[in-house]
């Protein structure tokens, strides 16, 4: 597998004192979903080829103030244990990227999808976010920090990869508040975060949070493996091959939640599809399409480029949303269309089209046979692909 590179998602926040500390490590998220600190990852791990669909910052508000809080992009690096009002120097973009209301005691959420997407694709440097109270006045709002024993801030990122949506949560890994009145002091060890003014003669407080996103970037083009390679490297084969399939799952064969789409959520299901003995037999064109489409989507999730098969994938997915292997015999002329998609994806997985086969000695004989078969088929007038 390719080496992960760390993308730091720094989030700056203005908040106020958090109360009601608890020794209970369980928390309830904004949608009422119970989370446990031990299950929260230190980082969200984004597979190669993943597309972020939403990114939500979640904070526990300890008092209702009806204050509005704005989110801004930070433009300078900061460190949890050294940042102060003075050395931070107001380093943020005044453009508002999100707003939430501190109107209830409990979890508050703010959508920062656009900013996280920009960090992920490199269009903006990932230096963080500053969140400030819109009204520079009382009352101040209070939030639990990561140093509190309950209800830590956390980040939820949802993304799609190989046609499936995945959502992951990450615990806060660093935070601190800054105080204009104590401009040279650091508050990185505080159990509280602050925004706003405590009294009419007080000065403003601002807070910073950081989360980690680990992103597996694709190579310039990547390379492809055959369905035989993927079948053998599931940890379920006859040899001692490692499981390289599970980290790339889940995958839909067909559009997500289609009436007849096949959901491949674990290595055992993947093996069943690739062996072509469970969902029909290898004499069934849809069964063969399942196997080649799964192989293709595994290659894409593993970092291979796929522009050359994007059309075939989209058409095959749309078809498989309404048809499964039991429909093969009733397809009539559409059988040729299905076989055309299958052949295109087979060529891609074997490296005949697309970025090419991975140079690991696996599949070379299969590739040569395929070239010969295509050449023979073409001259018999059966090589037209949809």
C-alpha angles and dihedrals in degrees: 000000000000119000115261119238119209119240110189116215104201116190122190118204138181109216144148139230118316117214138184098061114195137190090219107109092201121098135181118228128221093273093049093259112147114233131186124213091227090058095049110099122229087229140016107241111214114199122223110274094025120142118208112231100174141003120191129185113210123200132176111233113206097194135025111240102155087230119147117230123204126206122218134180114254114230101193134052120255137189123218097227099040107034116115136169089257101049094040088058099192092294101174140107111253090218110110113233097178143355133204135178125238090212102130139037105252139041120355123187134201128192112233097163097129093052095046090049089053091051091047096051094041098244089121127034110246099240097134144248135286119210119195137181110258093220110054090214145080142332103056121210124234129216135176114250126213088262091063116098094234141043102008120195111263140183126226120199123185121194141166123234127171090353096307130104120229129183123199134180128213129195120232111268099189138011141160140168127227126213124203092208092054094038096163097046127096122219101182094127095054121124087213137063125202145202130180132008127314093207135007089261095044126103131241126277127206131185137204131209132185132200129179127234117188111203126192104212121208118240118248089278109343122204138255138243128208122248087253090061093049091047092053096045099061097096087250099086130106093260133054097269115151122242107259094156103067095064088058095052150134103063131169121219096205126014116317110280093359114163092252101018116133116231114211104196103155143028093257092058090045091054091049091053095045094047090054095216103102107046094044125308133285089264088066114090094211090050089054091045089053091055097047093043091051090048090050094049091048089053091050092048088050091058106270117139114242111185090121091061100032092104094048091049093050093048093045092048092050090050095047091051087070102026134052135182092279089066096058099101094049096053098090112181091003088074089079090053091052091049090049092057090045092052093048092052091044090055090050094050091048092051097245090121128020126028095336137250119305110258099237100115091256120125100005093125090046089051093052092048089051093052090051092047093050091049091050092045093049094054090049089055096248100107100095112122127198 
